[in-house]
Amino acid sequence: MAERKENIVMLPFMAQGHLIPFLALALQIEQRGYNVIFVNTPLNIIKLQQSLPPTSSIRLLQIPFNSSDHDLPPGAENTDVLPPHLIFSLVKASISLKPPFRQLISDLTTQHGGAPPLCVIADIFFGWSVEVAHEFGVFHTIFSCASAFGLACYYSLWLNLPHRNTDSADFSFPDFPESGLFHTTQLAANMLAADGNDPPSIFHRKNNLTWSNSDGLLFNSVEALDGIGLAYFRRKLGRQVWPVGPILFPGVRSGKHAGITAEKCIEWLDAKPINSVLYISFGSNNTISASQMMQLAKALEQVTNVNFVWVVRPPLGFDITTEFRAEEWLPEGFIERVVDDQKRGLIVVQWAPQMEILSHKSVGSFLTHCGWNSVLEALSRGVPLMGWPMGAEQFFNAKLLAEEIGVCVEVARGIKFELKHEDMVEKIELVMGQSEKGKEMRKKAGEMKEMIKDAVRDKEGIKGSSVEAMDGFLNAALLTKEKTKNGYTQ
Ligand code: UDP
């Protein structure tokens, strides 16, 4: 605990998958007796005001951002409102936050009689913030909301272009042999197209290289779950690496319109047998195609001993200016037969109370895109996974979970995957039924739940690995401040 309240400044990228874990981390840091100053663009700050618990005194500060200056639609300050092809433009545009962020640190320093904040915690995309922090003698860390394994693959890919030194579809990373063999279908479109000279290659290479100037990396991850990737960064960057996760906070939500209340959901789940429900959701942004929706629905109709909660979104290519009616995208009579008559399914439109669902004992598996927050939420509740990675580092997460941890079966890959309902039926039965594989996965998921409990334990003098890591990070920041009272030296 700090002797007096020190200021810690946090700056996440403008996407739900970043804002939510940053805010959850902010709340943990605040509980340890620090003042948190949470910085973002105006529209995100306005939304976040509704997400903060009333007991929190986290300060939310705006820095200006004009999306129209970057060929983005007016008011586009969050990936939520952007089609996938414009997300990189928002990533790139965020470099324009550097001057106002610098001004903000300068103002904070002046307001505190020349004492700069203790630390800046910035997003993986904001490597430029290292320079700003160090200019003021401030300790700087990157906070990764991605797994260390996923981020290590991503880091290696952008630094070793072209990715493949072979014509084969299988390839490996020269500086990350522990990660094993990859397949080209595990590369997101921008990575597959990258040759080293295209805008994403140039941006990510430059950005990732700045990480080794940072004072360390915080991960929303757990040592015993993600050791391969954590070891990679320790070796590669020679920096301190602190896995402080899982940082979960069910109360922090995006302000997205929930399709159902948590109470209604729980009431529905209460009526279902233990481990009988498959929860289906693809994170905060992703959706599937109309034909994939159809095939998935057919599979769900056929597995008559499985119940499901399905977060349904307008399919890929849907005209969002028109009204979305889920029944128009499902097999004819599906809702009447499966939802109304058999009472086997709960269709939730757009947004579900995910943590509450995953925490319910009737949930037996989670069909997920393997976004890291979803993975941590499921594992902390002991729920085995059916993986359908769709983009970014989700492919690498699925690989880690299936091949290294044994808690996931990959059932589909990518947004163009040709989903066949017969195959899906087989996979659902494998995971949710009494197969050896299903039993093994449930056992492993149970072990993960215990492992995570141990990692976050802070009781009776026993500290778990994630608590120790958080202590280590805060002590390193305090120590640096002590050492560099008269200017920053690395
Ligand atoms: N989420 C939710 N309800 C939904 C969909 C998503 O609460 O219907 C939350 C989920 O609990 C997780 C986050 O949104 O905390 C999604 O993050 P993740 O890293 O899994 O995926 P991303 O959206 O970043 O691809």
Boltz pocket constraint, residues with backbone or C-beta under 6 A from the ligand:
constraints:
  - pocket:
      binder: B
      contacts: [[A, 16], [A, 17], [A, 18], [A, 20], [A, 145], [A, 281], [A, 282], [A, 283], [A, 284], [A, 285], [A, 286], [A, 311], [A, 350], [A, 351], [A, 352], [A, 353], [A, 354], [A, 355], [A, 370], [A, 371], [A, 372], [A, 373], [A, 374], [A, 375], [A, 377]]
      max_distance: 6.0
